Amino acid sequence: MSAAVQRVRRNRLSDQAVAELKRLIATGVYAGGSRLPSEPELAEQLGVTRLTVREALANLEATGFTQTRHGSGTYVVDTAEVPTLGLLSELLGAGRRLAPEECLSLMEFRAVVVLGFVDAIVQHTSAEDLAALATLLERERTVLDRPGRSADELAGLDYQLNLVLARTSRNLFYGLMMRSVRAVHLELGRIIFEKNQNDETIFTLHEEIVSSLRSRRVQPLRKSLTVYLEGGTKLIREWAKSRPTGAPRLVGAEPPRGRRPRIR
């Protein structure tokens, strides 16, 4: 006989404290490698109890944002020294923005991965995959025909197309990688669609990619994907020229000023 299942209680104050601390870390108020204020100080700044702060800090450590050093305190993880895709995705969700160096590095990595699976994608594509891609093209056409198109919406559809390609390869780690970099991919897509002056060019390339898959032609697919990837990289390079160079920079990375926002 199984034990009775107990209802899970959601601690709203703890969740809000976690979200606020993640935001402060993601935007550089608490920089990588720095020590967080003590529990009493955080409780006062956030307007919550020490118990709530303790629960929030446990959550931050469990998700890789911080490390506890016994006898010293809680420190923000330096993502330059301990980088993971999961942590980067969490940081992007909390307000971090990709630095130019990171964007260009990911575009280079992405091209190697995608083009490396062209043969597998053509070999394993199914009717279900083609139907999913056709649906995505229809949704993209609808967005493009609508006044005031959204870069975020187009970036989301572009990510979904890439996710289907990864699934079509039937390679476990290609699929896992695509899901792991979802937030990063969406950020790159947003930049590309905001920078791009003619969305029809990307839509046409999407159509060519799907057409090549439908006819199972390896070389046309490789050519379309190469043009697609190189076009995105070119737009990212143009965007990067107007951005600060050097070490990755977090948006809003300024010294703390005054009291922290209180949790309501």
N, C-alpha and C positions, 0 to 999 in steps of 0.2 A: 504494500500500500504506500503510495507516494505521499510525501509531506504536503501539508496544505500550502498553497501559494499565497504569499503575502503581497498586498498591494504596494506598488512602488510610490514613494512620496517624493515629489519634486521640490527641492529647496530653491524657491525663486530668488531669494536674496543672494544665495551662494552662486547661482547661475549668473546673476547680474554682476556680481563682484568679479567672477571669472572673465566675463565679457569685457568689463572695464579694464582689468589688468592686462588682458591680451591686447586691447587697443593701445594702452600706454606703452607696451613693449613693442608692438608692431610699428607704431609711429615714432619710436626712438626716444620717447620721454625716459624710459628705462632702457638704456643701451645694452647691447650684448656684452657680457662680462661684468656688468655692474651689479652691486648688491641691492636687493629690494629693501625698503624700509622695514622696520621690525613689525611684528604682528600688532602691537598696540598702536603704532603710528599709522599703519594701514587701516586699522579699524576706525581710528579717528578721522582720517582723510576721506574714507569711503562712507562713513556714517553707519557702520554695521558693527556687530559684535565680533570679539576675537574668535569665537567658534566659527562664525561665518567665514572670516578671513582664513582660518586654518583649513577649512574645507576647500576654499578656493585655491589656496596654495598647493594642496594635495592634488587637485585637478590639474593645475599648471605643470606640476612635476610629472604627472602621469602622461600628459600629452607632449612632453618634451620641451616645454617653454623654459623651465627652470631646473636647477639642481640645488639640493640642500647640502650644505657643508656643515657637519655637526660642529657646534661650538663657534661657528662663524656667521651663519645665516643662509638666506636663500639668494641665489645668484641667477641672473638671466643668462640663458645659454647663448654663446657666441656662435651664430649660424655660419660664420666664416670658418670656424674650427670644427664644428659638429653639424655639417649640413645634412639634411634629409629632405626628400621630396614631401613627406608628410608634414614636416614642420613648416616648410616653405608654403605649402598650400594653406595651412592654418594661419600663418602670418598674413597671407594675401587676403584671406577671409576676414581678418581683423583690421585691415586697413593699410597693410604694407603695399608698396608698389615696386615692380621690378626695375632694377637699374639697367641702363643700356648694355653694360657688359653681360649681365645675366640674360637679357633678351637675345642678344646675338649668339651667345653660347648655346642657348636652347634651340635656336633656329638651326644652327649647325648640327647639333645632335639629332634633331628631329629629321633633317634631310637624310642623314645616314641611315636612321632606323627605317623610315618610310620606304626609301628606294631599295633598301636591302631586302624588303619583303615583297617586292613586285611580283616575282615568280610565284610565290606562295599565294598571294592574293588572287592572281588570275587562276591558278590551279584549283583553289578551294571555294571560289565564289559560288553562291547558291541562288536559287530563285528567291528565297526569303531575303537574302542580302540585297539583291537587285531591287526588290519591292521596297525595302526600307530606304534605299538610296533614292529611288524614284519619288517616294513620299517627301523626303527631305528637299529634293529639288522643287517640288510643287510648293512647299511651305516657303522656301527661299524666294521663289517667283512672286508669291503673294506679298511677302514683306517688301520686296523691291518695288512692286507696283503701288504700294501704299504710300501716300504722302508722309514726309517726315520719318523716313526709315530709321531704325534703331541700330546703332553699331553693336550694342550689347546683344541684341536679338540675332543679328547676322553672325556674330562671333559664336553664339551658342549653336546655331545650325552648322557652322563650319566645324565646330568641335564634334558634333554628332556625326558628321560625315566621316571625319577621321577615326572616330570610335568604331564605326561600321567597317571601315577598311581594316582596322586592327583585328576586329572579330573575324573578318573574312579570311585573314591570314591563318587562322586556327592555331596561332602561337600563343601559349598561355602568358608568357612574360611581356609580349607586345601589348596584349590586352590589359594586363596589370599596370604596365607603365602608363598607358593612355589614361586609365582611370585615376592613377596616382597624381598625374600632372593636370587634372581637369582645371583647377583654379588658375594654374600658370598658363595653360593653353588659352583659356578664356581671356586672360589679361593681354596676351599677345594678340589675339584676334581683335579685341577692342581697339588696340593701338593701330593695327593694320587697317581696319575698316574706318577708323576716324581719319587716318592719313590718306587712304585711297580716294582718288578723285572720280573713279568710274567703277561702281560696283558690278556693272555688267561684265567687265573683264574677268572678275573672279567667278561670277556665275557661269560664264561660258566655259571656263576651265573646269568647273565642277561638272558641267554637262559632258565635256570631253572625257573626263575621268570615268564617269558612269558609262558612257558609250563604249569606251575601250574595254571596260569590264564586261559589258553585256555581250560583246563580240569575242571576248577572251583573247585579246591581242596584247601581247607583252610589250612590244616596243612602243606602240602608240600610248599605252598606259604610262610607261616609264617617261616618255617625252612630255606628256601632259602634266604628270606629277612634278617633273623637274622644273617646268615653266612655272607651275603653281608655287612651288617651294622657293624658287629663286625670286619670284615676284614679291612674295611676302618678306623675304630677307632684305630685298632692296628697300622696301618701305620701312622696315625696322631700322635699317642703316640711316635712312634720311631722318627718321624720328630721333635717332640717337645723337645725330650731329648737334641738335639743339638742346641736348641734355647735359648735365654735369658729367665730367669724366672722372676716372680714378676709381677708388673703392666704391662698392655698392652703397647707395645712400637711401636712407629711409625717409619717406615723405613726412614732414612735420618734425624732423629730428632736432628739437630745440631743447635747451635746458628747462627743467621744471620751473614754472612760475606760479607762485601762490599756492592755494589749496587745491586739492584734487576734487573733481566733481563727486558729489555725494550720491550714494545709491538710494533710489527712491523705491 
